[in-house]
Every structure is written in structure tokens, then in C-alpha cells.
Amino acid sequence: MVSVEQLTTDLDQLTIASLTWGPVDDQTVPLAVLLHGFPDTANTWRHLGPELAAAGYRVVAPFTRGYGPSGFPADGSYHVPALMSDVLELHKALGGDDRAVLVGHDWGAITANGIAAHEGSPFRRVVTLAVPPFEAMNPKPGEIVRWARILPRQAALSWYTMFNQLPVLPERRFDSYVARLWRAWSPGYDASADLAHLAASVPTDAHKAAVIGYYRAGIRPWRVPARYRYLGKAAVGLPLVPLLYLQGADDGCLDARWAAQVSSRLEHGGRVAMIPDAGHFLQLERPEVVNARILEFLAEQA
């Protein structure tokens, strides 16, 4: 098993800390960047990271903006284009090239979906888990009825997005709140280790406000700093490179019926796979299945 190391990288707006597997300084080896979501940390990739390293990648899993031990961004932005910019900067700082691949879960999936739609993306293939490209969720003609049937349940599942807009309360109840999300989103999974990692990564009120801030920034797109605005269109676009979307069949956060809706919208060799007996945190619940799917997809030639 490939051991995990730690890396610190200075970006334009923050210093970002990452977990790494494989020869991170060897630029002859292709780069794989793994992005975690909410409420989670880079430790979510403890199963996939060593597998990718053993398959010949140098793997970097950053703690994204506001998650310790990474820093807080100087510009205070938690918008998706800012998250995308951090990944592009990280790729450049590590000497990545067009062999690089990108994997994201939850908010990391939102970020990765945006980069997959960016014309200047250096990543040859992208894998996203638990959140598909937003544009792919919109219906084609003839799909309106199927699309509309999903919305009522999805609205109920998405209650937390509105809760996160409340001032102060999500931060004050953070520990019990995020534990509830893990239970609801991945029923039956023991998240004790993951919640401990999260507590270590989000130890202060400032950290809690930062990670909740991803949701608060999402409804305020007019506040995106000018330096990131060139990424705004891609943040909600369709992928321009092959993208594999993985969905847990028992996801308590995103209705599993979205997978069928999305499958007809992915082009450029994109595809969807349903993972049985898995919820929202499928990379932790069924790592052997998820890892195999990802490795198979990344091994394919363009």
C-alpha cells in the first residue's frame, strides 16, 4: 500500500494543504487531483488515493478553501469559480500537464464539473461523484414529465441548502448538524472516523463559517471577484472532455433518479454508472467498486 504524505502549496489567494500519494515531485508521472466535498475532508480519498498511485499517478488531494490545514482565502470568496481557479493554479504549481485527471465528490464534484466545461482545462478526463453537471440535470424535450417527478422529493432532500443560508445557527449547531447529514445521506455507514477528521479540519467558528460559506456564496453570484469571472460560464456548463458520473443508489442527498436524467446529456464519451448499496459517500461505502470504475475509465484512451 502506498503511504500518505502531506504537501503545502502557495496559491494566489491562500496556502493550500494536501494529502498526497505517490511521487508528487516527479513530473514524468501524470497528476491526479482529488477534491472533497461538504461536510468532509481530503481524508475521504484514503481508499482511492493509494490505488491511483499504484496505477501510476502522483495523487494530490487538497483541503479546499477554509478547510484546515489549508488557509482562508485573502479575497474571502467561496464561489465555484474561485474553487475552480484554485485547482487550475494547483495543477500549474505542481507541473501538471495534459495527462492529468480530476476526481471530485459533492462540492468537489461541482468544482470538477465546472473545470470539465472550461475550454482551457488541462485535465484529460474527469470523474464526479454524487453531484452531476447542473446543466445536465435540465430536461430535453420529451423529458419534462420524468424531470418534474423528481423535483418534489429532491426539494425535500435539499432542505439543508436553505438551512445553510441562516445566519449563525448552522455554525452554532455544526457538530450535531453535520453528523445528521452523514446519517441521512449514507444510511448505515459508520462515519465516526470521517467526523473526527472533519472536527480536526474545522476547529473554529471561522472555519465553520467558511465551509458553510460555500452555500451562502452560491446564491450571491454577483459577488464573484473579477479575477474569477472568466470561469463563470463553465461553472454551470456541460463537460467538454470525457466525464464519468457515479451515483450511489441509496443517496439520501441527491435523488438517484437524476442519473438517468443526466445520462442522455453527457457527450464526448461521457457516461453514468449507478453504484448499488451505496449512499452519498459512495467512495467510502463501496471503495472497491468505485475505485475499479474510476481506474477503468481513466485507463481508456481518448
C-alpha positions in Angstrom: 0.0 0.0 0.0 1.3 3.5 -1.0 1.7 5.6 2.1 0.2 9.1 2.5 2.3 12.2 2.8 1.5 15.9 3.2 2.2 18.9 0.9 1.8 22.6 1.2 1.4 24.8 -1.9 1.2 28.6 -2.1 -1.5 29.8 -4.4 -2.5 33.3 -5.3 -5.1 33.8 -2.5 -4.2 31.1 0.0 -1.8 28.4 1.1 -3.4 25.1 0.4 -2.5 21.8 2.2 -2.9 18.5 0.5 -2.7 14.8 1.2 -0.5 13.0 -1.4 0.2 9.5 -2.5 2.9 8.6 -5.0 5.9 10.5 -6.3 4.5 14.0 -6.1 7.7 15.8 -7.2 8.2 13.5 -10.2 6.8 15.4 -13.2 7.3 12.5 -15.5 4.3 10.9 -13.7 0.8 12.1 -14.6 -1.0 14.1 -11.9 -4.4 13.2 -10.3 -6.2 15.8 -8.3 -8.9 14.6 -5.9 -11.4 17.1 -4.5 -13.5 16.5 -1.4 -17.0 17.9 -0.6 -19.1 19.0 2.4 -19.1 18.1 5.2 -15.9 16.1 4.5 -12.2 16.4 4.1 -9.3 15.2 1.9 -9.3 12.1 4.0 -12.3 10.9 2.1 -9.8 9.8 -0.6 -7.9 7.4 1.7 -9.1 4.4 -0.4 -8.8 5.9 -3.9 -5.5 7.8 -3.4 -3.2 4.8 -2.9 -5.0 2.9 -5.7 -4.3 5.7 -8.2 -0.7 5.9 -7.0 -0.3 2.2 -7.5 -1.7 2.6 -11.0 1.0 5.2 -11.9 -0.3 8.6 -10.8 1.1 11.2 -8.4 -2.0 11.9 -6.4 -2.8 15.2 -4.7 -6.0 15.7 -2.5 -6.2 19.3 -1.3 -8.2 20.5 1.7 -10.2 23.1 -0.2 -10.7 26.8 0.8 -11.5 27.2 4.5 -10.8 23.6 5.5 -7.8 23.4 7.7 -4.9 22.9 7.5 -5.4 24.9 4.3 -5.8 28.7 4.9 -8.6 31.1 4.4 -8.6 33.0 1.0 -7.5 36.5 1.2 -10.4 37.6 -1.0 -13.0 35.8 1.1 -14.6 34.2 -1.9 -16.1 30.7 -1.7 -17.8 30.9 -5.1 -17.4 28.0 -7.5 -15.2 29.9 -10.0 -12.8 30.6 -7.1 -12.7 26.9 -6.3 -12.1 26.1 -9.9 -9.3 28.7 -10.0 -7.5 27.1 -7.1 -7.5 23.7 -8.9 -6.1 25.2 -12.0 -3.4 27.0 -10.0 -2.6 23.9 -8.2 -2.2 22.0 -11.4 0.2 24.6 -12.7 2.2 24.8 -9.4 2.7 21.1 -9.4 3.9 21.0 -13.0 0.9 19.1 -14.3 0.3 18.6 -18.0 -2.4 17.3 -20.3 -2.1 13.8 -18.9 -3.7 15.0 -15.7 -7.0 13.7 -14.4 -9.5 15.2 -11.9 -11.9 13.5 -9.5 -14.4 15.3 -7.3 -17.1 14.4 -4.8 -20.1 16.7 -3.7 -18.7 20.3 -3.7 -15.5 18.8 -5.2 -17.8 17.4 -8.0 -19.3 20.8 -8.6 -15.8 22.2 -9.0 -14.7 19.4 -11.2 -17.8 19.6 -13.3 -17.1 23.3 -13.9 -13.5 22.6 -14.9 -14.7 19.8 -17.3 -16.7 22.5 -19.0 -13.8 25.0 -19.2 -12.2 25.3 -22.6 -8.8 25.9 -21.1 -8.9 22.9 -18.7 -5.7 20.9 -18.6 -7.4 17.7 -17.4 -7.9 15.0 -20.0 -10.6 13.1 -18.0 -12.9 14.0 -15.1 -14.8 11.8 -12.7 -17.5 13.3 -10.5 -19.4 11.6 -7.7 -22.8 12.4 -6.1 -23.4 15.7 -8.0 -23.7 15.8 -11.8 -23.2 18.8 -14.0 -26.0 21.2 -13.3 -26.8 21.8 -16.9 -27.1 18.0 -17.5 -29.9 18.0 -14.9 -32.1 20.2 -17.2 -34.6 18.3 -19.3 -34.5 17.8 -23.0 -37.8 17.9 -25.0 -39.8 14.9 -24.1 -38.2 14.5 -20.6 -40.3 17.2 -18.8 -42.6 14.7 -17.1 -39.8 12.5 -15.8 -37.9 15.6 -14.7 -40.9 17.0 -12.9 -41.5 13.8 -11.0 -38.1 14.1 -9.3 -38.4 17.6 -8.1 -40.8 17.2 -5.1 -38.6 14.6 -3.4 -35.4 16.5 -4.3 -36.8 19.7 -2.8 -37.4 17.8 0.5 -33.9 16.3 0.4 -32.3 19.7 -0.2 -33.6 21.3 3.0 -30.1 21.8 4.2 -29.3 24.3 1.4 -31.8 26.7 2.9 -30.7 26.0 6.5 -27.2 27.0 5.5 -28.5 30.4 4.5 -29.5 31.2 8.1 -27.1 33.5 10.0 -25.1 31.9 12.8 -27.3 28.9 13.5 -25.6 26.4 11.2 -22.2 27.3 12.8 -23.6 27.0 16.4 -25.1 23.6 15.7 -22.4 22.5 13.3 -21.3 19.2 15.1 -24.8 17.7 15.5 -25.9 19.1 12.2 -23.1 17.5 10.1 -23.5 14.2 11.9 -27.2 14.3 11.0 -26.3 14.9 7.3 -23.9 11.9 7.3 -26.6 9.6 8.8 -29.2 10.8 6.3 -27.1 10.9 3.2 -25.3 7.5 3.7 -27.7 5.4 5.8 -26.0 2.6 7.8 -22.5 3.9 7.2 -20.3 4.5 10.3 -19.0 8.0 9.8 -17.1 8.2 13.2 -13.7 8.5 11.6 -14.8 10.9 9.0 -16.5 13.2 11.6 -13.3 13.1 13.6 -11.3 14.2 10.6 -13.9 17.0 9.9 -13.7 18.2 13.5 -9.9 18.5 13.2 -10.2 20.3 9.9 -13.0 22.7 11.0 -12.0 23.5 14.6 -13.1 27.2 15.0 -16.2 29.3 14.3 -14.2 30.9 11.5 -13.7 27.6 9.8 -17.3 26.6 10.2 -18.5 29.9 8.7 -16.1 29.3 5.8 -17.4 25.9 4.9 -21.0 27.0 5.3 -20.0 29.9 3.2 -19.8 27.8 0.0 -23.6 27.6 0.2 -24.0 31.3 1.0 -21.8 32.3 -1.9 -23.8 30.2 -4.3 -26.8 32.5 -4.1 -24.7 35.6 -4.5 -23.0 35.2 -7.9 -22.8 39.0 -8.3 -20.1 38.9 -5.6 -17.7 36.8 -7.5 -14.3 38.6 -7.6 -13.3 39.9 -11.0 -10.3 37.6 -11.2 -12.6 34.5 -11.4 -15.4 35.7 -13.6 -13.9 34.2 -16.8 -14.8 30.8 -15.2 -18.4 31.7 -14.5 -20.0 30.2 -17.7 -18.1 27.0 -17.4 -19.2 26.6 -13.7 -22.7 25.7 -14.9 -21.8 24.2 -18.3 -21.7 20.8 -19.9 -18.4 18.9 -20.0 -16.1 19.2 -23.0 -14.0 16.2 -22.0 -14.9 12.6 -21.2 -16.7 12.6 -17.8 -17.7 9.7 -15.7 -20.6 10.4 -13.2 -21.0 8.0 -10.3 -24.2 7.9 -8.3 -25.0 6.0 -5.1 -28.3 4.1 -5.5 -29.2 4.9 -1.9 -28.1 8.5 -1.8 -30.1 10.5 0.8 -28.9 13.8 -0.6 -29.5 13.6 -4.3 -32.3 11.5 -5.7 -30.9 8.6 -7.6 -33.3 9.1 -10.5 -31.1 12.0 -11.6 -28.6 9.5 -13.0 -31.0 8.5 -15.8 -31.8 12.2 -16.5 -28.1 13.0 -16.8 -27.0 10.1 -18.9 -28.6 11.5 -22.1 -26.9 14.8 -21.7 -23.2 13.8 -21.5 -21.2 13.9 -24.7 -17.5 13.5 -25.6 -17.5 9.9 -24.3 -19.2 10.7 -21.0 -21.2 8.2 -19.1 -23.1 7.5 -15.9 -22.8 4.5 -13.5 -25.0 3.6 -10.6 -23.3 2.1 -7.6 -25.6 -0.3 -5.7 -25.8 -0.5 -1.9 -24.1 3.0 -1.6 -25.3 6.4 -0.5 -23.9 9.8 -0.9 -20.4 9.0 0.3 -20.0 6.1 -2.1 -16.2 6.3 -2.3 -16.1 5.4 1.4 -19.1 2.9 1.4 -18.1 0.8 -1.6 -14.5 1.7 -2.3 -13.6 -1.5 -4.2 -16.4 -0.9 -6.7 -15.9 2.9 -7.0 -12.1 2.5 -7.4 -12.5 -0.1 -10.1 -14.9 2.0 -12.0 -12.6 5.1 -11.8 -9.5 3.2 -12.7 -11.2 1.5 -15.7 -12.4 4.9 -17.0 -9.1 6.7 -16.6 -7.2 3.9 -18.3 -9.2 4.3 -21.5 -7.6 6.1 -24.4 -9.1 9.3 -25.7 
